[in-house]
């Protein structure tokens, strides 16, 4: 955004600067919200930063991150816990697999 609008966004005679730190806060809140499966991380972000002006982007990002997490298949660690083995997710054809892939066995 800062590359597209280096002077900020001009609306009704007001200039709204592009603050990259705001995007970092929104991304961090979305990541932590998805990892913990909660929306309360948005409230924690508001308390830590004191920026209530970011409420809409943070809430939207956290809710979207949780929605994406709900509608995606189980992750590697869930699969590993159920089968007691984990194979790397990106493996080449079988003749190259012993060179590039690894398997972890859980006891």
N, C-alpha and C positions, 0 to 999 in steps of 0.2 A: 504494500500500500504506500509506503513512504517513497518507493521508487516511482510509482505512478503519480503520486501527488506530493512532490517535495515541499511545496509551500503549505500543505494542509488542504482541507476541504473548505471551500468558500460557499456559505449559504446565508442569504439575507443580510449580507454585509458583515457577517461574523466569520472568523477564520478558526476552524477546529484543527489543531495540529495533530499529526499522526504520531502516536507514541508507541514505539515498538515494545516497550515494557508491558503495555496493556495487553498486547497479543500474547506475550509470554505468560502473563498471569492467567489469561483465559485458557491457554493450552495446558498449563500446569494443573489448573482446577479440573479441567475435563479429564486429564489422565488420572489424577488421584481419585476423582469421582468414579471413573470406570473401574479402577483397580479395587476400590473398596465397595463397589456396588451401592453407593449411597449418593444422595443429593446434598447431604449436610456439608460436604466439602465446600460447596458454594458459600455457605454461611461462614465457614472457617476462613475462607479467602477474604470475605468482606471484613471480618473482625481483624485479621492480620494486616491487611493493607489500609483499611479505613476509607476505601474508595467505593462508596455506594453508587457512584455514577456508572460503574461497570456491571451493575446488577443484571441487566438484560443479556449482554453477551455471555457472561459467566453462566447464568442459569440455562440459557439455550445450549451452550456447549456441553455442560454437565449432563443435561437431560438427553441430548443427542448421543453423547458417549455411552451413557447407560443403555439407550435403546439399541445402539449398534452392538453392544456387548450381549444383550439379551437375544438378539436375532442371529448371532454367529454361532457356529458349531463349537463344541468344547475345545479347549486349548490343549497344548502339548502336555502341560503339567497334570491336567485332569486325566488325559489319556495314559500318561505314564503311571499315575497312581492306580488306575484300574487294571492295567495289564502287567505291571511290574517291569516293563521295559519301555525305553523311549528311543526311537530312531530319528535321526535328524530329518527335518521336514523337507529339505531340498536334496534329493539324491539323483545322480545321473543314472543312465541305463545300467543294468546288472553287471556288465563286464567292467565298469569303472567303479562300482559301488564299494568294493573292498578298499579302494584307495582313498575315496573322498567321504564316505559316510561312516558314521559311528553309531554304536548302540550302547546304551547305558542300561545296566541291569540293577534293579533295586532289590534289596534283601529285606 
